[in-house]
Amino acid sequence: MSIDNQWHDKVILVTGGASGMGRDVSLTLANLGAKIVIGNRNSQAGQAIIDEIINSGGQAVFKVTDVSVADDCEALVQFALETYGCLDAAFNNSGTQYEFSPMHETPINDVSNTIDVNLKGILYLMKYETAAMLKNGGGSIVNNASIFGLKGMANTPEYIASKHGVIGATRAVALDYAKSNIRVNAICPGPIKTPGFDRVTGGDDHMYDNGVPMHRIGQLKEVTTAVLWLLSEQASM
């Protein structure tokens, strides 16, 4: 089977699939023949990408999902199973980030909501995804962490903590299911050209150039290529 053909009729769940990295992964996989299940808080944006995929001849469904709510995560996985009969892979991409501020000035709600979405959401999703994949005989999960899951940065302590947690959770769950044919990995993007990046930088694509060895920000397709490889059988080990 060719690398592209391997996606035909595979059921892939993507959270945060209506924007940025999640959107590009969803569109690319749908174009390769996968069946896409998108979870997103914004119903209008979620439905818009579903319409785009279907109008292009692809297969996709959408369910409004707040990943900070465990019941929503369970319902999204169940929705995938009821719609397509199984779950082959997942890209857990949902995330949030608030205004930069030092710890003593960071609102408690910002701390709570960031941990709820970025870290608890990943844990909730993996709980139900792994259960579904065990019934399917295996699968692959990719969590979207961040370069700041590996290093620190001033004035965003809750975000740094949440992304470090994603790395730790990924490592632990990968060990839990290594013998069950379920692979669990994380990507750690640096600055990537997304709507979220533009909100932070005001559209300045060069704001973080000095912090990147290649002296430029990354593009969506560069992330998508990594995600698809990790989800695929090419990353079987």
URPE-V862683 format. One record per residue. N is the residue number from 1. RES is the residue in one letter. D_FIRST is the distance of its C-alpha to the first C-alpha in Angstrom with 1 decimal. Layout:
# URPE-V862683
n:N res:RES d_first:D_FIRST
n:N res:RES d_first:D_FIRST
This chain:
# URPE-V862683
n:1 res:M d_first:0.0
n:2 res:S d_first:3.8
n:3 res:I d_first:6.6
n:4 res:D d_first:8.2
n:5 res:N d_first:6.1
n:6 res:Q d_first:6.2
n:7 res:W d_first:9.9
n:8 res:H d_first:10.3
n:9 res:D d_first:13.4
n:10 res:K d_first:13.5
n:11 res:V d_first:17.2
n:12 res:I d_first:18.5
n:13 res:L d_first:22.2
n:14 res:V d_first:23.9
n:15 res:T d_first:27.6
n:16 res:G d_first:29.6
n:17 res:G d_first:27.0
n:18 res:A d_first:29.6
n:19 res:S d_first:30.5
n:20 res:G d_first:29.6
n:21 res:M d_first:26.6
n:22 res:G d_first:25.6
n:23 res:R d_first:25.9
n:24 res:D d_first:23.7
n:25 res:V d_first:20.9
n:26 res:S d_first:21.3
n:27 res:L d_first:21.3
n:28 res:T d_first:18.2
n:29 res:L d_first:16.1
n:30 res:A d_first:17.6
n:31 res:N d_first:16.9
n:32 res:L d_first:13.1
n:33 res:G d_first:13.6
n:34 res:A d_first:14.7
n:35 res:K d_first:17.9
n:36 res:I d_first:20.4
n:37 res:V d_first:23.6
n:38 res:I d_first:26.1
n:39 res:G d_first:29.3
n:40 res:N d_first:32.0
n:41 res:R d_first:35.8
n:42 res:N d_first:36.6
n:43 res:S d_first:36.1
n:44 res:Q d_first:36.7
n:45 res:A d_first:34.1
n:46 res:G d_first:31.6
n:47 res:Q d_first:32.1
n:48 res:A d_first:32.0
n:49 res:I d_first:28.4
n:50 res:I d_first:27.4
n:51 res:D d_first:29.1
n:52 res:E d_first:27.4
n:53 res:I d_first:23.9
n:54 res:I d_first:24.9
n:55 res:N d_first:26.8
n:56 res:S d_first:23.7
n:57 res:G d_first:21.8
n:58 res:G d_first:20.1
n:59 res:Q d_first:20.8
n:60 res:A d_first:23.0
n:61 res:V d_first:26.1
n:62 res:F d_first:28.8
n:63 res:K d_first:31.4
n:64 res:V d_first:34.3
n:65 res:T d_first:34.0
n:66 res:D d_first:36.3
n:67 res:V d_first:34.5
n:68 res:S d_first:37.9
n:69 res:V d_first:38.5
n:70 res:A d_first:36.9
n:71 res:D d_first:37.2
n:72 res:D d_first:35.3
n:73 res:C d_first:32.4
n:74 res:E d_first:32.5
n:75 res:A d_first:32.8
n:76 res:L d_first:29.8
n:77 res:V d_first:27.5
n:78 res:Q d_first:29.1
n:79 res:F d_first:28.6
n:80 res:A d_first:24.9
n:81 res:L d_first:25.0
n:82 res:E d_first:27.4
n:83 res:T d_first:25.5
n:84 res:Y d_first:21.9
n:85 res:G d_first:22.4
n:86 res:C d_first:20.7
n:87 res:L d_first:20.0
n:88 res:D d_first:16.8
n:89 res:A d_first:17.9
n:90 res:A d_first:21.1
n:91 res:F d_first:22.5
n:92 res:N d_first:26.2
n:93 res:N d_first:27.7
n:94 res:S d_first:31.2
n:95 res:G d_first:34.1
n:96 res:T d_first:37.6
n:97 res:Q d_first:40.2
n:98 res:Y d_first:43.9
n:99 res:E d_first:46.6
n:100 res:F d_first:47.3
n:101 res:S d_first:50.3
n:102 res:P d_first:51.7
n:103 res:M d_first:51.6
n:104 res:H d_first:55.2
n:105 res:E d_first:54.6
n:106 res:T d_first:51.3
n:107 res:P d_first:51.7
n:108 res:I d_first:51.0
n:109 res:N d_first:48.9
n:110 res:D d_first:46.6
n:111 res:V d_first:46.2
n:112 res:S d_first:45.5
n:113 res:N d_first:43.2
n:114 res:T d_first:41.1
n:115 res:I d_first:40.6
n:116 res:D d_first:40.0
n:117 res:V d_first:37.2
n:118 res:N d_first:35.6
n:119 res:L d_first:35.9
n:120 res:K d_first:36.8
n:121 res:G d_first:34.2
n:122 res:I d_first:31.4
n:123 res:L d_first:32.9
n:124 res:Y d_first:33.3
n:125 res:L d_first:29.7
n:126 res:M d_first:28.3
n:127 res:K d_first:30.7
n:128 res:Y d_first:29.3
n:129 res:E d_first:25.6
n:130 res:T d_first:25.6
n:131 res:A d_first:27.4
n:132 res:A d_first:24.8
n:133 res:M d_first:21.9
n:134 res:L d_first:23.8
n:135 res:K d_first:23.9
n:136 res:N d_first:20.2
n:137 res:G d_first:19.5
n:138 res:G d_first:18.6
n:139 res:G d_first:17.5
n:140 res:S d_first:18.1
n:141 res:I d_first:21.3
n:142 res:V d_first:22.3
n:143 res:N d_first:26.0
n:144 res:N d_first:27.6
n:145 res:A d_first:30.6
n:146 res:S d_first:32.3
n:147 res:I d_first:33.7
n:148 res:F d_first:36.8
n:149 res:G d_first:35.2
n:150 res:L d_first:35.8
n:151 res:K d_first:39.1
n:152 res:G d_first:42.2
n:153 res:M d_first:43.6
n:154 res:A d_first:47.1
n:155 res:N d_first:48.0
n:156 res:T d_first:45.0
n:157 res:P d_first:45.4
n:158 res:E d_first:43.8
n:159 res:Y d_first:40.6
n:160 res:I d_first:40.4
n:161 res:A d_first:41.1
n:162 res:S d_first:38.4
n:163 res:K d_first:35.7
n:164 res:H d_first:36.8
n:165 res:G d_first:36.5
n:166 res:V d_first:32.9
n:167 res:I d_first:32.1
n:168 res:G d_first:34.0
n:169 res:A d_first:32.6
n:170 res:T d_first:29.0
n:171 res:R d_first:29.9
n:172 res:A d_first:31.7
n:173 res:V d_first:29.1
n:174 res:A d_first:26.3
n:175 res:L d_first:28.6
n:176 res:D d_first:29.3
n:177 res:Y d_first:25.7
n:178 res:A d_first:24.2
n:179 res:K d_first:24.4
n:180 res:S d_first:23.1
n:181 res:N d_first:19.5
n:182 res:I d_first:20.6
n:183 res:R d_first:20.3
n:184 res:V d_first:23.0
n:185 res:N d_first:23.5
n:186 res:A d_first:25.7
n:187 res:I d_first:25.8
n:188 res:C d_first:29.2
n:189 res:P d_first:29.6
n:190 res:G d_first:32.8
n:191 res:P d_first:34.3
n:192 res:I d_first:31.7
n:193 res:K d_first:32.7
n:194 res:T d_first:32.8
n:195 res:P d_first:35.5
n:196 res:G d_first:36.6
n:197 res:F d_first:37.0
n:198 res:D d_first:39.1
n:199 res:R d_first:41.3
n:200 res:V d_first:42.0
n:201 res:T d_first:42.7
n:202 res:G d_first:44.2
n:203 res:G d_first:41.6
n:204 res:D d_first:42.4
n:205 res:D d_first:39.1
n:206 res:H d_first:41.0
n:207 res:M d_first:42.8
n:208 res:Y d_first:40.7
n:209 res:D d_first:39.9
n:210 res:N d_first:42.2
n:211 res:G d_first:40.3
n:212 res:V d_first:36.9
n:213 res:P d_first:36.6
n:214 res:M d_first:34.9
n:215 res:H d_first:37.7
n:216 res:R d_first:35.7
n:217 res:I d_first:34.0
n:218 res:G d_first:30.3
n:219 res:Q d_first:28.4
n:220 res:L d_first:26.2
n:221 res:K d_first:23.0
n:222 res:E d_first:23.6
n:223 res:V d_first:23.6
n:224 res:T d_first:20.6
n:225 res:T d_first:18.5
n:226 res:A d_first:19.7
n:227 res:V d_first:19.3
n:228 res:L d_first:15.6
n:229 res:W d_first:14.9
n:230 res:L d_first:17.1
n:231 res:L d_first:15.6
n:232 res:S d_first:12.0
n:233 res:E d_first:10.6
n:234 res:Q d_first:11.4
n:235 res:A d_first:14.9
n:236 res:S d_first:14.7
n:237 res:M d_first:18.0
